[in-house]
Amino acid sequence: MDNERILRTKTAMAREDLDALVCRLPENVLLLSGYWPMSGCSFLLFPRDGKPTCVVPHCEADEAAEELWDAACVSFLFGVLAAGNPYADIGKALKSACAGKRWSRIGFEGGFESVAPPWNTAEPAIPAAPTQAVLDDVFGAGRFVDATELLNELRAIKTPMEQDRLRCANEIACRGLRAFQEGVDVGVTGVELVGEVERAILVEGTGYRGARRVRAFAQVSTCAAETAMGYRAMEITTARKLASGDLALLELAVVADGFWCDRTRVRVAGSPTETQAMVHKTVVAAQEAAIAAVHAGATAGDVDEAARAIIREAGHEKEFLHVTGHGLGLRYHEPVPLICPGSELRLESGMTHTVEPGVYFPSMGGIRVEDNVLVTATGAEVFGPFEKGLAA
């Protein structure tokens, strides 16, 4: 049980005069209960005083009971012929859990538009009108307060237990980074590389340090035309075969029991050109300068500038098209902290974020190196360190 997370949450709720939080998004159910929902149809009622209640589909009640810290677990029939209206059953369970309570301010997830999936990533479920109708019926309309800002604030500073979960996810990701670096060669396709990376993570990561549910989402772009667009939030993986001198860029998300990491490496098939080697050296130097600038009290803008200055000095400032980093943890991309030009946000111990400078040329392609760091009082801890070489 993450007692530090519970204490921080209840302290923040008292400050905001919230009697309870009600969450449906898997990332927030996990944050406050320890359970990462399988299907995304679970509801968590988290009171400021008293024991939480987690309402889950009956088909995942065993997993919930094993993972929940200290919450009553109530199940409803779901996905079988005998099941009734799930929202009616959820409402009944919530009404029972809050019976006799005189709550006037209840926080809910009103502002989340970017969300993390449950274990069943193929079909996430999100709060919408049916959920709101249930909550209005249970608690009464007009009692709700959008707690999105509060939840993001809580999630920005990871507890020691959460930090260790992120270390684990990053260590698992290294299995995929290794498969990528060993797999890049003339004649290999991006699709084949994705398959090898995801296989390594699933096979070698499941069970690592007790990780129960592990999944990877690998994206590999190849050649100059594809990697030059690597600044986008996604890569398009194709069956094109790598030619000698082609770059391959891996964008890798890994989730282990609901905790996410975000890594990038780039590799060349065959031997790199002098230009590729020089640009790669610049990007690695920029990343290392930014990591060296990370510590509690530093501004996000200062960290960004540490990377950007190296790239600017090399004459590639116009090719550095994105921010230097973003928050992460219970989602692939979290809003705090954003490591971007001019940001005056002061980093705090316990924050976790990416450091991912990159440059992108239509003629040569794109080169980015990305790792995840923990902000400490004196510097940065790099989660899951892994080599950054461009070629074997």
Secondary structure, 3 states (H helix, E strand, C coil): CCHHHHHHHHHHHHHCCCCEEEECCHHHHHHHHCCCCCCCCCEEEEECCCCCEEEEEHHHHHHHHHHCCCCEEEEECCCCCCCCCHHHHHHHHHHHHCCCCCCCCEEECCCCCCCCCCCCCCCCCCCCHHHHHHHHHHHCCCCEEECHHHHHHHHHCCCHHHHHHHHHHHHHHHHHHHHHHHHCCCCCEHHHHHHHHHHHHHHHHCCHHHCCCEEEEEEEEEHHHHHCCCCCCCCCCCCCECCCCCEEEEEEEEEECCEEEEEEEEEECCCCCHHHHHHHHHHHHHHHHHHHHCCCCCEHHHHHHHHHHHHHHCCCHHHCCCCCEEECCCCCCEEEEEECCCCCCECCCCCEEEECCEEEECCCEEEECEEEEEECCCCEEEECCCCCCCCC
